[in-house]
Every structure is written in C-alpha cells, then in structure tokens.
Amino acid sequence: MKTLALITCLGIPVLAMAPRVEAAPAATQAIELHFRAQIGRMPARCDATYENVGTSGAALFLQDFRIYVSAVRLLTRSGREVPLDLTPDGIWQNDKVALLDFENASGNCNGNTAMNDRIQGTIPAADYVGLVFELGVPFEMNHQDPTLAAAPLNYSALTWPWAVGYKFTTIDFDTRPPAQRTLIPIEGTTEKVSASGFSIHLGSTECASSGPRVPPQVPCRNPNRPTFRFAAFDARKDVLVMDLGALLARTDVTVNMPQSPSGCMSSAKDDDCIGIMDRFGLSFRGMPSPGQQFIRSEH
C-alpha cells in the first residue's frame, strides 16, 4: 500500500508539470490574381480607337472600365472550393470585395488616375488547380451610403440609389470620336449625354424597398451576380482576361431601345441587355445562358 501511495502521489506532480502541447497554426500561402482588360486581342486603353465591335462592326472609344469582384474561391483537385481571404489595403480591397480599375482618366476616360489589375489574399496552403469568383458586391454590403462606406465601396460614381445598390460593372464608351458626338439632354435634369454613348452597368434589379435610400430587407429578385468558374487555373502563371469585345459580340452598340437609358442598365425590360446578359452567363427574361463569354484564362 505504501508503494501504491507513493506512485500515486508522484504521479500527480508529474502530470501537472507536463508542458502543454499547442497545435501549430495552419500554414497559409499568399495568392495574387492578375487581370487584364482587352477589346478583342488589343489591350483596353483610354487613348485608343477600336474597330469592328459588336454586330454592326462599330468603332469604340473607351471611357470607363471598373468592376467589383467578390466571393473568390480556389479549387482543390477534389473540386472543393476554399475561400480566399482578401487582404484589406484601404484602397482596392476590403475583406470581402475587390475593385478592378482599368482606366486612368486620360484620353477619352473620365474616372480617376489610379489603376488596379490584381486581387491579393491568403488561403490555407494546398495544391489548388482552379478558381471561382463572382462579379458584384454581396447583398449585405450592396445597399449602403457610399459616402460613408469604406474603400473600395466609397465611389458614388459606381452606385445607384441605395435601394438598388452598386454598379457591379461600370463600363462606358462612345461609338464616335469627340468631334462627331451630339449631346442630348437627360430628362428631368440640366445634364447632357452623348447620343452615341453606350454603357454596361450590371447590378441587382427589382429590389423591394419603400424608398430610394431605404435598403431592401430581402435579396433583390434579380441579383445579377454572375459566377465565373475555371476548372484549370494556376495563379502563378495564368492571367484572367476581361474581353469587352467578346461581351459585345451579340450586341449592336449603335442602336438603343427607345425610351430607355443608353446601353444596358440591367433592366429586364431593356432589349439592349439581351446579348450582354447572355455573354455574362446570366439568365435573362427566363432564358438561361449557355455559359459566359466575357472572361477567359490565358498563360
């Protein structure tokens, strides 16, 4: 009995003094996704003229090209989607949304001078073979006052009233050179716009709200956040090309549906959106898209 008591007593301090073994933190790796804006095979530039665009073979003069990206995931070999944790930088990214900016306010463009062509983040270390992401701003961040929002959601030019939310894509261009443009008044305002201008402002529509500055309590009927999936993508070598020429391949940019805003503002009533929504990979007026034709991966 004395021997047993001794072992028991000795066992207590030995267990108490044993060092705690903490689990090592999971290893992470940095990821940088690179994007490139093009019109056909040509780089998208503010000081260039592009020919043979759309079904009518029109000329194109770029004025703005800014896009919000969110819900970025990388694919493992088994097909599992792993979220990329975006690295907030106070300018282009918060932890959920990134803003890509391909214009520099020179030439035909009217945005801002700074540009951004990449998304940065971290992810658990693994062997990733593919990529998935959305164009757009998540519902919980989409309906807020941009003058009070943190970057990159602090640009009033990239929003509609709060009830509708942000313009997921702000793509503006004209089909005529400056000297040949005709300015027409905007109904109900003192402003004028070019009669030959064309815009692609993708965003959510049919959002239930009691007023233009009252955020909806439930998601909009048409969220319009297209998903882009690349089963084979290597962030170390591949570039994501956003091709405005491909997006417009089924659209005549020289005409506009009567009594509608210039270009496509995502309204289900706008005929000018038919080809564009299809190329975004979105269903439109109940018709499913066979697949997006806007973004491709290149080495």
N, C-alpha and C positions, 0 to 999 in steps of 0.2 A: 504494500500500500504506500509506503514511503517513496518507493521508486516511482510509482504511478503519479503521485502528487508532485514530485519533482519535475517529471516530464511535462505535466500539465501546466505547472507554474512557469516553467521555462518556455513553454510553447506560446504563452500569451505575449511576453515582450518581443519574442522573435517575430510574431505576426504583426505586431504594432509598429515595429521598426522597419518592416519591409517597404522599400520605396515604391511609390505609385507609378505605374507604367501608363503614360498617356498615349492615346492613338496619334500617330503622326498626321499632320494636316494633309488633306488630299492634294496631290500635285496638280497645278494648273498650267496652262500654256496660253501665251498671247496669240491672238488671231487678228489679222488685218485684211479686210476685204477691199479689193480695188475695183472701182467702177470707171467706165469710160462712156462719154456721150458721143454718139455719132448720128449722122444723117446719111443713111446708106453706108458706104465704105469710107466716108470722109468724116474727120473729127468735127464735132459741133463747135462752131466759133461765132462770136458776135460780129465779126468783121467780114464774114464770107457770104457768098451767094450760092444757093443750092438749086440745081435744076432738076426737072423731071420728078417732082414729088407728087404722090397721090395719083388718082385715076386720070386726072386731066394733065399730068405732066407739068405742074405749075412750078414757078420759082418760089423759093422760101428764104426769108430774111429773119434769122432767129432774134428774139427779143428777151426771152426769159426761159430758164430750164432749171427748175428746182423741184426736188422730190423728197418726200418723207418716207423713211423705211423703218419697220418695226418687226417684232416677233421673229428675230433671227435665230435659226437653229442649225446645227451641223448634224449630219447623218453619220452614224456608225455603219460598219459593214453589215450588221444585222438589220439595219433600217431604223434603229432607234433614233429619235430626234432629241438632241441635247441643246438646251437654250444657251445662247451666247450672252454673257453678262457684259452689256455695253459699258464702256469706261466714260463717265461724265467728264467733259472738258470745259464746260461753261460757255461753249460757243456752238458746236455742231452736234453734240450728243448729250442726252441725259441717260439715265439707266434703262430707258425703255425705247427711246426714239432717236433716230439719227436723221440729219438733214444733209442731202447731197445738193451741191450748188455748182452748176456748170456754166454760169455766166459771170462776167466781171464788170458790168456796167459800161463797157467800151463799145464802140461801133454802134450797132443797132440796139444793143441791150440797155435795159433801164432798171436793173436790180441794184446790187451792191458790188464793190470791188473784190471782196474776199471770195475765195472758191474752196470747195471741198469735194474730193473724189474718193473718199475712203471711209470705212467704218471700222472702229477698233474695239476690242473687247477681250475677255478672258473666258476660258472654258476648262473643265476638268481634262487633264491630259488623257488622250486616247488616239486611236487611229481613225480619223474621220475621212470619209470618202465623198460626201455630198453636202448640199446646202439647201435650206428652205428659208424664205423670208416673205414678208408682206409689204406691199406699198400702202402707206396710210398711218394714221395715228389711232392708237387704241381708244375704244369708246370712253373709258374712264378719264381720258385726258383730252378728248376731242372737242369738248364743249365748254370752253373756258374763255375768260377775258385775256386776249393775247398781250395786252398792255401790262398785265400783272403776272404773266406766265414766265417761267424760267426758260432759258435757251435750251433747245432750238425752237421752242414754240412761242417765241416773243416777236414774231414778224406779223404785223397787222395785214400786210400785203398778201400774206399766204393764208388768209382766213376769209370765211363768210361770217354772217352773224352767228353768235354762239349756239343758237338753236340748231344750226346746220353743221357748224364745225370748221375744221381746217380743209384747205385745198391740199389733197394728198399729192397732186402733181400741179405745178404751176408752169405750164408750157405755153408760151406765147410767141407768135411770129406773124409776119406780114407776107403777102404774096406779091407785093410791088415795092420797088425802091422808094425811098422817102420823097423824091421829087415828083413821083407819079401818084401819090396817095390822095384820096379825097376824104376829108374829115366830115363826119356826120354827128349830130347831137345825140347824147344819151337821154332818152325820155325821162322827164322829171328832174333833170339836173342841168347845170350850165356847162358840163363837160362834153368833150367831143372825142370820138374814136375814129380810127381809120376804117373806111368801108371795106377795105381788103384785108383786114386783120383776121386772125384765127387763133383761138385759144383752146387748150385742153386742160380743163380744171376738173380733175377727178376728185370726188368726195361723196360722203354719205348723203342720201336724199330721203324724203318722206319721213322726217323726224318729228315725232309728236311733241309739241311744245305750245304753251299758252302765249308765247311772245318771242320776238327775235332775239332777246337777250335772256331768255329763260332756258336753261339746259334741259334736254329731254331726260325723263327718268328711266326710259327703256331704250334699248338699241333701235336705231332707225330701220325702217322696213328694207331699205337698200343700203347695206353697209358699204359696199363697193370698195372692199379691201382685197385686191387680187393677191393670190398666193403664187409664188414662183418657186419651183422645185427643180433642183439639178441633182440627179442621181449620181453623177460623176463630176466632182469639183474639188480641186486642190488649191486652197487659199495661198499656198506658197508660190504657185506658178500661174494660176488662171486669173483672168480679168472678166468682169461682168459688163457686157456692152449693152447700153440702153440705146436702141436704134429708133430714132424718130421717123426715119424713112419707112421702116417696117411697120411701125404703128399706124402710119397714114396710108398704107398701101391700098386699102379698100375705100378711101375717102376722097371726094373731090373738094379740095380746100378752097376752091374759087367760088363756091356757092354756099349759101346759108339758108336754112329753113326760114321762111317768112315769119315775122313776129317772134323771133327767138334770139337770144344772145349770140354773138359771133362765136362760131365753133361749137364745142361740146362742153356743157357745164354739168354733165351727168344726169340731166333730167330724162326720165323715161319717155317724155313726150317729144323729145328732140330727135328728129331724124338724123341729124348730123353726128349723133353718138353711135349709130348702129355699127358701123365698121370699126370704130375706135374701141368700143367696149368689147367687141369680139376679139380684137387683137390684144387687149389687156387680159383676155382669158375669163371675162365676166359674162354671166348670163344677162340678157337684156330683153325686156318685154316677154319674159318667159321662155326665151330661146337660149339654150345652153351654148357655150362656146366650145369648139373642138380643142382649144388649147391656146395659150398665149403665144404671141409672135413679136413681143416687144424687147425682151431681154434674152441674150444668149451668152454662153460662156466661151471664151477663147483663151488659148495659150499665149 
